[in-house]
Structures are given as structure tokens and as C-alpha cells.
């Protein structure tokens, strides 16, 4: 079973790696609409990774109070 999961993880890694190699074109992100002076150029895969990680971070921040509340209530129910 460990070998199966290793093969699956390797395939997923290769697909993501090939995807990132194919998306190296520069993409411009305009910080403020209509202002062309404030823009950042970077590869598309960088923007995808950045916003994916940002989404994970925001999700964790918003669910953190709920998780802490549930952990506190479980801790008080144990005694």
C-alpha cells in the first residue's frame, strides 16, 4: 500500500511540475485598476501558487476561532 501511495504522489508531482514548466510566460498583475504604472510582472505559475497559498492562509485564519472554540469546549467536557 505504501508503494501505491508513493506512485500516486510521484504522478501528482510530475503533473504539477510539467504544468509549472509549461506556464512560465510573464503575466502582468495591475495592483490598481486603470493605473498601469503600478504593475508586477511574474510567471503565471508564481501567481497561481501565491494565490493558492493566500487562499489557504485566509481559510485557516477564518476557521481558527471555530477550531479553538471547539478545542476549548472539548477540554472542559473531559473533566
C-alpha positions in Angstrom: 0.0 0.0 0.0 2.9 2.4 0.7 4.3 1.7 -2.7 0.9 2.6 -4.3 0.7 5.9 -2.4 4.3 6.7 -3.4 3.5 6.1 -7.1 0.3 8.3 -6.8 2.3 11.1 -5.1 5.0 10.8 -7.8 2.5 11.1 -10.6 0.8 14.1 -9.0 4.2 15.8 -8.5 5.1 15.1 -12.1 1.8 16.6 -13.4 2.2 19.7 -11.3 5.9 20.0 -12.3 5.1 19.7 -16.0 2.2 22.2 -15.6 4.6 24.7 -14.0 7.2 24.3 -16.7 4.5 25.0 -19.4 3.3 28.2 -17.6 6.5 30.3 -17.5 5.1 33.1 -19.6 5.1 36.5 -17.9 1.8 37.7 -16.6 1.2 41.3 -15.5 -0.9 42.0 -12.4 -2.2 45.5 -12.1 -2.4 46.5 -8.5 -4.9 49.3 -9.0 -7.3 49.3 -12.0 -6.5 51.9 -14.6 -3.1 52.6 -13.2 -0.5 51.0 -15.5 2.4 52.4 -13.5 1.8 50.1 -10.5 2.0 46.6 -12.1 4.0 43.5 -11.3 5.3 41.1 -13.9 5.9 37.5 -12.9 5.4 34.0 -14.3 1.9 32.6 -14.3 2.8 29.7 -12.1 4.1 32.2 -9.4 0.7 33.9 -9.3 -1.2 30.6 -9.2 1.0 29.4 -6.3 0.8 32.8 -4.5 -3.0 33.0 -4.6 -3.4 29.3 -3.8 -1.3 29.8 -0.6 -3.1 33.0 0.2 -6.5 31.2 0.0 -5.2 28.5 2.4 -4.0 31.2 4.8 -7.2 33.1 4.7 -9.2 29.9 5.2 -7.1 29.0 8.3 -7.5 32.5 9.7 -11.3 32.5 9.4 -11.7 28.9 10.8 -9.2 29.4 13.7 -11.7 30.8 16.1 -14.1 27.9 15.5 -11.3 25.4 16.0 -10.1 27.0 19.2 -13.7 27.2 20.5 -14.3 23.5 19.8 -11.0 22.6 21.4 -11.8 24.6 24.5 -15.3 23.0 24.8 -13.8 19.5 24.4 -11.3 20.3 27.0 -13.9 21.4 29.5 -16.1 18.3 28.8 -13.3 15.9 29.6 -13.2 16.8 33.3 
